[in-house]
Amino acid sequence: MNDNMKKEIQSSAFERLLEHLKERKDVQNLDLMNLAGFCRNCLSKWYREEADKKGITISDPEAREHVYGMPYTEWKDKYQK
């Protein structure tokens, strides 16, 4: 497997993880943090940091919206317990 194929597969797996988390709104960030050591906010920060390494500026709210599938404040109001 070449590097481009590996990156495509990793990208697809990441997008599947995001879709899974968007479907599992019942799973709170605290649950994720306690069990896995990361949460949706961690994913959004990693996403923003990786974009920054490529010279692409993404704000925290934009990165969170990509991960949450909606503005973070909206997700908090609807789903955070």
C-alpha positions, 0 to 999 in steps of 0.5 A: 500500500502506498502512502496516498492510499494509506492516507485515503483509508485513514481519512475515510476511517476518520469520517466514519468515526465522526459519523458514528459520533454524530449518530451517538449523541447519547454518548457524552464527551465526559464518557468518551474522555473517561473511557478512551482519553479523548472526546469530540473536542479533542478531535476538533482540536487535532483537526484544527492543528493538522490543518494548521500544519498544512498552512490552512487556518480553521477556527475552533468553532469551525473545527468543532462544527466539522466534528459535531455536525452543527455549531457546538453551542447548538449541540450543547443545548440539545444533547449535553447532559 
